[in-house]
Each structure stands twice: as C-alpha cells, then as structure tokens.
Amino acid sequence: MLWTRLAQNPLADNGHGGMPDRPFLMEWEIATDKRFCHTVGPGIEVARPKSAHSVHVEVEGYGRETTHHPVDRPAKAAPRGSGQHSV
C-alpha cells in the first residue's frame, strides 16, 4: 500500500498541512529498483480535505516482499493560483 499526504506546511494549525480546503489531483509512481527503471503504476488519485489530503493506494504488483527504495527528488507542485491539479 502506498500512503502519502500533500502538505505545504505539515505542522499548520488548520490540521490539513496548510493545504487549501479543496481537493487536488495527485500523480504517483512506484519503482521496484533504485534507478526507477522498473515502475509499477503510475496512477492519479484525488487528495481530499476530509482526509487531510492523504491518499491510500493498493498497488498491484508491489507487495510487502518488495524492497523499498527512497526517491531523492522533490515533489512537483503547480504554482500557487495556477488552478492546475485542483479538482
């Protein structure tokens, strides 16, 4: 299972990571190797305010026995006010 959350300010007082009160589309991709050559997915999910903009995805072909490799790259976000990626 993939679990992630959108949060501009994770410790914000609003309890939603500083995110606006609207849903956002979140693109995800998982790989089974460090170089990201063998991907599983990708997919798009809706991160909603009622779940604190968190997303839970059951990923087929990626189980507990799979070695997990951290990705050293920042998440991409649409510029503020652009309207991109909002639902």
Phi, psi and omega per residue, in radians:
M1 nan 2.384 3.028
L2 -1.692 2.247 3.068
W3 -2.244 2.213 3.099
T4 -2.642 2.912 -3.090
R5 -2.518 2.425 3.017
L6 -1.476 2.286 3.136
A7 -2.740 1.937 3.076
Q8 -1.246 -0.597 3.138
N9 -2.462 1.552 -3.012
P10 -0.928 -0.478 -3.096
L11 -1.769 0.318 -3.111
A12 -1.082 2.565 -3.113
D13 -1.140 -0.353 -3.084
N14 -1.300 -0.122 3.122
G15 1.308 0.055 -3.137
H16 -2.083 0.418 3.091
G17 1.151 0.386 -3.135
G18 1.354 0.153 -3.123
M19 -1.399 2.595 3.049
P20 -1.098 2.784 -3.103
D21 -1.466 1.111 3.078
R22 -2.703 2.727 3.131
P23 -1.314 2.707 3.097
F24 -2.320 2.543 3.000
L25 -1.410 2.367 3.125
M26 -2.177 2.109 3.077
E27 -1.539 2.432 3.121
W28 -2.347 2.734 3.097
E29 -2.700 2.412 3.136
I30 -2.201 2.525 3.088
A31 -2.161 2.691 3.115
T32 -1.699 0.075 3.125
D33 -2.417 2.767 -3.083
K34 -1.078 -0.566 -3.067
R35 -1.508 0.000 3.127
F36 1.086 0.608 3.114
C37 -1.511 -0.530 -3.089
H38 -1.980 1.628 -3.059
T39 -1.638 2.668 3.056
V40 -2.120 2.194 -3.004
G41 1.874 -2.495 -0.105
P42 -1.364 -3.052 3.123
G43 -2.767 3.026 3.094
I44 -2.297 2.286 3.107
E45 -2.226 2.811 3.078
V46 -1.743 2.151 3.065
A47 -1.665 1.991 -3.029
R48 -1.847 2.592 3.117
P49 -1.011 -0.632 -3.083
K50 -1.130 -0.330 3.065
S51 -1.947 0.475 -3.140
A52 0.968 0.614 3.135
H53 0.994 0.562 3.075
S54 -1.698 2.724 -3.107
V55 -2.335 2.341 3.079
H56 -2.144 2.168 -3.084
V57 -2.262 2.226 2.961
E58 -1.451 2.001 -3.060
V59 -1.770 2.051 3.124
E60 -1.220 2.409 3.113
G61 1.458 0.153 -3.136
Y62 -2.416 1.735 -3.037
G63 -1.994 -3.032 -3.127
R64 -1.070 -0.527 -3.111
E65 -1.337 -0.136 -3.125
T66 -1.342 2.381 3.062
T67 -1.279 2.325 -3.122
H68 -1.688 2.358 3.130
H69 -2.118 2.124 3.116
P70 -1.175 2.599 3.129
V71 -1.829 2.178 -3.121
D72 -1.740 1.194 3.062
R73 -2.631 2.495 -3.117
P74 -1.268 2.672 3.058
A75 -1.219 2.570 3.102
K76 -1.657 2.380 3.119
A77 -2.302 2.581 3.071
A78 -1.230 2.556 3.095
P79 -1.036 2.543 3.130
R80 -0.988 2.361 3.098
G81 1.405 -0.013 -3.112
S82 -1.327 -0.408 -3.123
G83 1.411 -0.136 -3.140
Q84 -1.225 2.524 3.063
H85 1.172 0.102 3.007
S86 -1.579 2.650 -3.086
V87 -1.698 nan nan
